Amino acid sequence: MAKKYPKPRPTPQPHLKSGKYSKRQLDRLQYQARKNASPKARERLEAFDSGDLDALVTFNTYPDHTINRNRPRTVAAGYDYGTHTLRVMFRNGEDGRGTRGGAVYEYYRVPENVWRHVRKARSEGRYINSTINNYPYRRIA
């Protein structure tokens, strides 16, 4: 009778969990996203770096795409088709309805179809927690 061996455990894949990306890898992704950005996206990035938070987020999600209308998670989002970078602005403040100016995150290597699903999702916050958090991301503001 043949001896049974346990199945080998799968090795962790760095692209499946963004927490497994090192700081160096995230720096490289951010550098590539900014280097390969279109001229219009570069203007938006420069405006954002100078303090205009609304420059990067082009799609206003507030308040129509939320399940919890009293406290929506996401306020606005934007997508750069050239670099496949998704930028999401979350609410500012914990009490009542959130206002613009909260934390802004960049999600790298996000396909265009995922961006379409974000725009059509019943709740962007839930969609981000369930799907988009699997992509590498970084808080930029």
GROMACS elastic network, one bead per residue, 0.5 to 0.9 nm:
[ bonds ]
;  ai    aj funct       b0    kb
    5     8     6  0.87200   500
    6     9     6  0.88001   500
    8    11     6  0.88103   500
   10    13     6  0.86101   500
   12    15     6  0.89202   500
   12    16     6  0.80475   500
   12    17     6  0.86701   500
   12    20     6  0.85596   500
   13    16     6  0.56385   500
   13    17     6  0.73957   500
   13    20     6  0.81822   500
   14    17     6  0.59352   500
   14    18     6  0.70300   500
   14    19     6  0.82355   500
   14    20     6  0.53783   500
   14    21     6  0.61098   500
   14   136     6  0.89794   500
   15    18     6  0.66033   500
   15    20     6  0.78214   500
   15    21     6  0.76997   500
   15   134     6  0.75402   500
   15   135     6  0.67272   500
   15   136     6  0.71550   500
   16    19     6  0.89721   500
   16    20     6  0.82382   500
   16   134     6  0.55122   500
   16   135     6  0.67778   500
   16   136     6  0.84266   500
   17    20     6  0.56505   500
   17    21     6  0.75640   500
   17   133     6  0.76189   500
   17   134     6  0.50346   500
   17   135     6  0.66565   500
   17   136     6  0.71842   500
   18    21     6  0.54592   500
   18    22     6  0.88209   500
   18   133     6  0.69901   500
   18   134     6  0.57891   500
   18   135     6  0.55535   500
   18   137     6  0.63701   500
   19    22     6  0.78095   500
   19   134     6  0.87209   500
   19   136     6  0.75743   500
   19   137     6  0.86062   500
   20   136     6  0.86667   500
   21    24     6  0.80459   500
   21    25     6  0.60378   500
   21    26     6  0.65857   500
   21   136     6  0.69598   500
   22    25     6  0.52047   500
   22    26     6  0.63702   500
   22    27     6  0.85991   500
   23    26     6  0.51320   500
   23    27     6  0.60549   500
   23    28     6  0.85880   500
   24    27     6  0.50217   500
   24    28     6  0.62087   500
   24    29     6  0.86949   500
   25    28     6  0.50689   500
   25    29     6  0.62472   500
   25    30     6  0.86466   500
   26    29     6  0.50134   500
   26    30     6  0.60980   500
   26    31     6  0.84516   500
   26   108     6  0.87707   500
   26   136     6  0.72441   500
   26   137     6  0.74336   500
   26   138     6  0.72049   500
   27    30     6  0.51431   500
   27    31     6  0.60501   500
   27    32     6  0.86097   500
   28    32     6  0.61187   500
   28    33     6  0.85290   500
   29    32     6  0.51607   500
   29    33     6  0.61008   500
   29    34     6  0.86426   500
   29   108     6  0.68724   500
   29   109     6  0.85686   500
   29   136     6  0.85669   500
   30    33     6  0.50864   500
   30    34     6  0.62311   500
   30    35     6  0.85018   500
   30   106     6  0.84129   500
   30   108     6  0.76977   500
   30   138     6  0.84168   500
   31    34     6  0.52786   500
   31    35     6  0.59653   500
   31    36     6  0.85293   500
   32    36     6  0.59295   500
   32    37     6  0.82804   500
   32    83     6  0.79275   500
   33    36     6  0.54992   500
   33    37     6  0.60472   500
   33    80     6  0.89570   500
   33    82     6  0.84651   500
   33    83     6  0.52957   500
   33    84     6  0.78848   500
   33    85     6  0.69668   500
   33   108     6  0.77522   500
   34    37     6  0.52289   500
   34    38     6  0.87394   500
   34    41     6  0.84504   500
   34    42     6  0.71555   500
   34    45     6  0.79493   500
   34    83     6  0.79905   500
   35    38     6  0.86591   500
   35    42     6  0.85557   500
   35    83     6  0.89963   500
   36    82     6  0.71817   500
   36    83     6  0.63206   500
   37    40     6  0.79460   500
   37    41     6  0.56787   500
   37    42     6  0.59654   500
   37    80     6  0.76968   500
   37    81     6  0.88388   500
   37    82     6  0.61370   500
   37    83     6  0.60682   500
   38    41     6  0.50963   500
   38    42     6  0.61082   500
   38    43     6  0.87020   500
   38    80     6  0.85526   500
   38    82     6  0.66803   500
   38    83     6  0.84779   500
   39    43     6  0.63043   500
   39    44     6  0.87371   500
   40    43     6  0.51848   500
   40    44     6  0.64613   500
   40    45     6  0.87605   500
   41    45     6  0.61436   500
   41    46     6  0.86258   500
   41    56     6  0.79855   500
   41    80     6  0.72153   500
   41    82     6  0.89326   500
   42    46     6  0.61285   500
   42    47     6  0.85221   500
   43    46     6  0.51456   500
   43    47     6  0.61745   500
   43    48     6  0.85262   500
   43    55     6  0.86744   500
   44    47     6  0.50447   500
   44    48     6  0.60333   500
   44    49     6  0.85509   500
   44    52     6  0.87418   500
   44    54     6  0.89431   500
   44    55     6  0.51803   500
   44    56     6  0.57634   500
   45    49     6  0.60611   500
   45    50     6  0.85621   500
   45    55     6  0.72412   500
   45    56     6  0.66683   500
   46    49     6  0.50180   500
   46    50     6  0.62109   500
   46    51     6  0.87991   500
   46    52     6  0.88780   500
   46    55     6  0.87931   500
   47    50     6  0.51143   500
   47    51     6  0.65251   500
   47    52     6  0.55571   500
   47    53     6  0.80138   500
   47    54     6  0.88721   500
   47    55     6  0.62107   500
   47    56     6  0.83882   500
   48    51     6  0.52347   500
   48    53     6  0.53688   500
   48    54     6  0.73334   500
   48    55     6  0.55928   500
   48    56     6  0.65772   500
   49    52     6  0.71765   500
   49    53     6  0.82734   500
   50    53     6  0.88109   500
   51    54     6  0.89768   500
   52    55     6  0.57419   500
   52    56     6  0.84401   500
   53    56     6  0.67520   500
   53    57     6  0.77909   500
   53    89     6  0.87544   500
   53   100     6  0.85661   500
   53   101     6  0.66123   500
   53   104     6  0.82824   500
   53   141     6  0.83115   500
   54    57     6  0.56144   500
   54    58     6  0.75967   500
   54    76     6  0.86006   500
   54    89     6  0.89467   500
   54   100     6  0.83316   500
   54   101     6  0.80853   500
   55    58     6  0.73147   500
   56    77     6  0.78858   500
   56    78     6  0.61694   500
   56    79     6  0.83360   500
   56    87     6  0.70375   500
   56    88     6  0.87921   500
   57    60     6  0.73667   500
   57    76     6  0.58016   500
   57    79     6  0.76371   500
   57    87     6  0.64688   500
   57    88     6  0.68672   500
   57    89     6  0.71771   500
   58    76     6  0.72291   500
   58    77     6  0.61204   500
   58    79     6  0.76389   500
   59    76     6  0.56740   500
   59    77     6  0.50392   500
   59    78     6  0.54499   500
   59    79     6  0.83779   500
   59   119     6  0.82641   500
   60    63     6  0.83308   500
   60    75     6  0.65943   500
   60    77     6  0.63957   500
   60    78     6  0.84100   500
   61    64     6  0.63288   500
   61    65     6  0.58727   500
   61    66     6  0.82512   500
   61    74     6  0.68873   500
   61    75     6  0.54644   500
   61    77     6  0.68737   500
   61   119     6  0.79480   500
   61   124     6  0.80198   500
   62    65     6  0.66363   500
   62    66     6  0.77922   500
   62    72     6  0.75761   500
   62    74     6  0.71264   500
   62    76     6  0.65034   500
   63    66     6  0.65109   500
   63    69     6  0.67663   500
   63    72     6  0.72649   500
   63    74     6  0.88789   500
   63    75     6  0.74801   500
   64    67     6  0.88491   500
   64    69     6  0.82102   500
   64   122     6  0.87347   500
   64   123     6  0.89306   500
   65    69     6  0.86795   500
   65    72     6  0.85030   500
   65    74     6  0.87856   500
   65   119     6  0.81563   500
   65   120     6  0.80587   500
   65   121     6  0.69590   500
   65   122     6  0.55077   500
   65   123     6  0.52862   500
   65   124     6  0.65292   500
   66    69     6  0.59480   500
   66    71     6  0.87319   500
   66    72     6  0.59310   500
   66    73     6  0.79261   500
   66    74     6  0.82274   500
   66   121     6  0.85361   500
   66   122     6  0.60798   500
   66   124     6  0.66575   500
   66   125     6  0.75761   500
   66   126     6  0.88496   500
   67    70     6  0.89278   500
   67    72     6  0.75100   500
   67   122     6  0.68530   500
   67   123     6  0.56456   500
   67   124     6  0.89655   500
   67   126     6  0.89599   500
   68    71     6  0.56652   500
   68    72     6  0.55914   500
   68    73     6  0.83456   500
   68   123     6  0.83291   500
   69    72     6  0.57071   500
   69    97     6  0.77300   500
   70    96     6  0.61824   500
   70    97     6  0.54252   500
   70    98     6  0.83717   500
   71    91     6  0.82263   500
   71    94     6  0.79218   500
   71    95     6  0.77591   500
   71    96     6  0.60101   500
   71    98     6  0.61955   500
   72    75     6  0.71492   500
   72    90     6  0.83970   500
   72    91     6  0.70313   500
   72    97     6  0.69069   500
   72    98     6  0.66744   500
   72   123     6  0.85352   500
   72   124     6  0.88922   500
   72   125     6  0.75479   500
   73    89     6  0.88061   500
   73    90     6  0.56529   500
   73    91     6  0.56989   500
   73    98     6  0.77367   500
   73   123     6  0.86927   500
   73   124     6  0.76924   500
   73   125     6  0.52832   500
   73   126     6  0.84953   500
   74    77     6  0.77751   500
   74    88     6  0.70742   500
   74    89     6  0.59891   500
   74    91     6  0.57651   500
   74    98     6  0.85413   500
   74   123     6  0.86816   500
   74   124     6  0.65049   500
   74   125     6  0.57831   500
   75    88     6  0.77997   500
   75    89     6  0.56400   500
   75    90     6  0.53058   500
   75    91     6  0.56110   500
   75    92     6  0.87659   500
   75    98     6  0.74984   500
   75    99     6  0.72727   500
   75   100     6  0.62903   500
   75   101     6  0.87411   500
   75   102     6  0.83852   500
   76    87     6  0.84881   500
   76    88     6  0.60058   500
   76    89     6  0.51391   500
   76    90     6  0.70890   500
   76    91     6  0.87383   500
   76   100     6  0.78707   500
   77    86     6  0.73117   500
   77    87     6  0.55125   500
   77    89     6  0.59522   500
   77    90     6  0.87335   500
   77   104     6  0.89779   500
   77   118     6  0.89624   500
   77   119     6  0.88560   500
   78    85     6  0.84297   500
   78    86     6  0.59037   500
   78    87     6  0.51236   500
   78    88     6  0.64984   500
   78    89     6  0.87403   500
   78   115     6  0.87844   500
   79    83     6  0.88126   500
   79    84     6  0.70080   500
   79    85     6  0.57916   500
   79    87     6  0.61542   500
   79    88     6  0.87267   500
   79   110     6  0.89748   500
   79   112     6  0.84784   500
   79   115     6  0.70625   500
   80    83     6  0.57851   500
   80    84     6  0.55397   500
   80    85     6  0.52395   500
   80    86     6  0.64709   500
   80    87     6  0.82858   500
   81    84     6  0.51013   500
   81    85     6  0.71665   500
   81    86     6  0.88224   500
   81   111     6  0.87545   500
   81   112     6  0.71890   500
   82    85     6  0.80461   500
   83    86     6  0.89960   500
   83   108     6  0.80129   500
   83   109     6  0.74792   500
   83   110     6  0.88621   500
   84   107     6  0.84862   500
   84   108     6  0.64109   500
   84   109     6  0.52253   500
   84   110     6  0.52942   500
   84   111     6  0.61699   500
   84   112     6  0.70674   500
   85   106     6  0.65377   500
   85   107     6  0.56295   500
   85   109     6  0.60819   500
   85   110     6  0.60207   500
   85   111     6  0.85022   500
   86   105     6  0.81067   500
   86   106     6  0.56531   500
   86   108     6  0.65736   500
   86   109     6  0.82927   500
   86   110     6  0.65761   500
   86   115     6  0.74591   500
   87   104     6  0.67569   500
   87   105     6  0.55573   500
   87   107     6  0.62591   500
   87   108     6  0.88632   500
   88   103     6  0.82006   500
   88   104     6  0.55352   500
   88   105     6  0.53770   500
   88   106     6  0.66860   500
   88   107     6  0.81548   500
   89    92     6  0.89306   500
   89   100     6  0.75150   500
   89   101     6  0.73372   500
   89   102     6  0.61545   500
   89   103     6  0.57407   500
   89   105     6  0.66166   500
   90    98     6  0.81658   500
   90    99     6  0.86292   500
   90   100     6  0.75891   500
   90   101     6  0.77722   500
   90   102     6  0.52303   500
   90   103     6  0.54392   500
   90   104     6  0.63960   500
   90   105     6  0.82971   500
   90   125     6  0.86554   500
   91    94     6  0.80177   500
   91    97     6  0.80226   500
   91    99     6  0.55502   500
   91   100     6  0.60842   500
   91   101     6  0.70403   500
   91   103     6  0.72158   500
   92    97     6  0.87185   500
   92    98     6  0.52029   500
   92    99     6  0.52011   500
   92   100     6  0.61218   500
   92   101     6  0.57862   500
   92   103     6  0.72105   500
   93    96     6  0.79364   500
   93    97     6  0.81715   500
   93    98     6  0.58670   500
   93    99     6  0.72937   500
   93   102     6  0.74344   500
   94    97     6  0.80763   500
   94    98     6  0.71089   500
   95    98     6  0.73650   500
   98   102     6  0.83314   500
   99   102     6  0.73278   500
  101   104     6  0.81366   500
  101   141     6  0.89607   500
  102   141     6  0.78749   500
  103   139     6  0.71286   500
  103   140     6  0.77067   500
  103   141     6  0.54346   500
  104   138     6  0.87069   500
  104   139     6  0.59314   500
  104   140     6  0.57713   500
  104   141     6  0.50302   500
  105   137     6  0.67244   500
  105   138     6  0.55936   500
  105   140     6  0.56389   500
  105   141     6  0.71249   500
  106   136     6  0.84356   500
  106   137     6  0.54235   500
  106   138     6  0.53978   500
  106   139     6  0.63067   500
  106   140     6  0.67691   500
  107   110     6  0.66664   500
  107   132     6  0.75712   500
  107   133     6  0.80138   500
  107   135     6  0.62918   500
  107   136     6  0.57943   500
  107   138     6  0.67002   500
  107   139     6  0.88863   500
  108   135     6  0.64599   500
  108   136     6  0.55677   500
  108   137     6  0.60009   500
  108   138     6  0.85066   500
  109   135     6  0.69368   500
  109   136     6  0.74986   500
  110   113     6  0.84090   500
  110   114     6  0.66064   500
  110   115     6  0.73909   500
  110   132     6  0.78296   500
  110   135     6  0.68904   500
  110   136     6  0.88481   500
  111   114     6  0.55008   500
  111   115     6  0.68394   500
  112   115     6  0.50677   500
  112   116     6  0.64022   500
  112   117     6  0.87659   500
  113   117     6  0.62913   500
  113   118     6  0.86988   500
  114   118     6  0.62397   500
  114   119     6  0.87826   500
  114   131     6  0.86564   500
  114   132     6  0.80061   500
  115   118     6  0.50015   500
  115   119     6  0.64213   500
  115   120     6  0.87586   500
  116   119     6  0.52241   500
  116   120     6  0.63448   500
  116   121     6  0.85421   500
  117   120     6  0.50400   500
  117   121     6  0.57029   500
  117   124     6  0.89203   500
  117   127     6  0.83940   500
  118   121     6  0.51659   500
  118   122     6  0.85881   500
  118   123     6  0.82458   500
  118   124     6  0.58355   500
  118   127     6  0.68260   500
  118   128     6  0.77830   500
  119   122     6  0.86081   500
  119   124     6  0.75475   500
  120   123     6  0.85386   500
  120   124     6  0.84091   500
  121   124     6  0.57361   500
  121   126     6  0.86535   500
  121   127     6  0.68326   500
  122   126     6  0.85352   500
  122   127     6  0.83467   500
  123   126     6  0.55510   500
  123   127     6  0.63628   500
  123   128     6  0.87287   500
  124   127     6  0.50044   500
  124   128     6  0.59840   500
  124   129     6  0.85405   500
  125   128     6  0.51755   500
  125   129     6  0.62403   500
  125   130     6  0.86646   500
  126   129     6  0.51004   500
  126   130     6  0.61073   500
  126   131     6  0.84263   500
  127   130     6  0.51990   500
  127   131     6  0.57548   500
  127   132     6  0.69547   500
  127   133     6  0.89710   500
  128   131     6  0.54321   500
  128   133     6  0.59699   500
  128   134     6  0.89085   500
  129   132     6  0.64274   500
  129   133     6  0.56942   500
  129   134     6  0.85929   500
  130   133     6  0.67294   500
  130   134     6  0.80080   500
  131   134     6  0.59663   500
  131   135     6  0.80977   500
  132   135     6  0.56745   500
  132   136     6  0.86747   500
  132   137     6  0.89384   500
  133   136     6  0.73265   500
  133   137     6  0.74165   500
  134   137     6  0.85788   500
